[in-house]
Amino acid sequence: MLIGACTHAIGLWLRLGIRAQPHGLGFMIVDEVLVVLSPCAYLAGLYVLLGKITQHLDGGKYLRPIKPEKVAKIFVWSDVATFMIQGNASGLLPSKSAIVVKIGRYLLLVGLILQFISFLFFCYLVIIFFYRVRTEAPQLYAMRRWKRLYAALIFTCLTLLIRTVYRIAEFAQNHPGYLYTHEIFFFVFDCLPMWLTITTYVIFWPGRYLTDETKVRPSILDGFGIDNTISLNNMGGSNEGNGRTRLHSGSEEEYRN
């Protein structure tokens, strides 16, 4: 995500060059590539974060049918495929042939739409995981700390969805379209969502929430099976003794050391 923020910032800085040389293809090409493709790194960060949160909570069964350790791999490879489409399409934009440029823009649009569909499925996983934890694991849902980071994840999914829809709408118009020629839309629906995304994780830095002290581990102590017992470590309130609370998932009774 840090890499994406840096390349996106460089792309925004190059827009100053476009203002000074509005007909310079070099600035325009680099700017389009950096600004359009940099958010792929943001998306990769969200994919990794969902898998980490799921593993941290020992909640792989709530993410079914996908395993937590495979979330990032599946969606990153999906983004690599759409990234290649968008990257190759961007290479056609500086052509002097109007037909080639038109093909390039349509290919870029196809790449954005495929990326959008992939990201929609990821957002579905984010929502369904939260819903299943709420309905199937009330003890885990009652813990507050992880939900703050998860709320940040949901919020940033929304900001990136807004940005992707804007980009699809922009490239769907004939060039230069209304959205392309009015920069206010670029700043509101591209720059602002990206800024909100990176700022959110400055405030809700995952490392502050995904620590060894708050990690949920299965327990086989006191005769409870590993599938029926959740060991919660310093989450959702103060604990006594060695700081460990074991909750039986089949009842409301708590066992505290």
Number of C-alpha atoms within 10 A of each C-alpha: 17 11 12 22 19 13 19 23 15 16 23 16 12 19 18 12 15 16 11 10 13 12 10 12 14 13 19 19 16 17 22 17 18 19 21 21 22 23 22 18 19 21 23 19 16 21 24 18 19 22 22 18 21 22 18 20 20 18 21 18 14 21 21 13 9 14 16 24 15 13 20 21 15 14 21 21 12 15 23 14 15 23 22 14 19 24 18 15 23 21 14 20 21 15 13 9 10 11 11 15 19 17 14 23 22 16 20 28 21 19 22 24 17 18 22 19 11 18 21 14 12 20 19 11 19 21 13 15 19 19 14 17 19 15 9 13 16 13 18 22 18 14 14 12 17 21 15 12 23 18 13 18 22 15 15 23 21 15 18 23 18 15 20 22 15 18 21 17 14 20 20 15 13 11 14 10 13 12 17 17 12 10 11 12 16 17 12 14 20 22 18 14 21 23 12 15 22 17 13 16 16 10 11 17 13 19 9 11 18 19 10 11 13 18 19 21 19 17 19 15 11 9 8 15 13 13 11 14 20 24 21 24 20 20 20 16 9 10 15 10 8 10 14 18 19 23 21 18 17 9 9 10 10 12 11 13 11
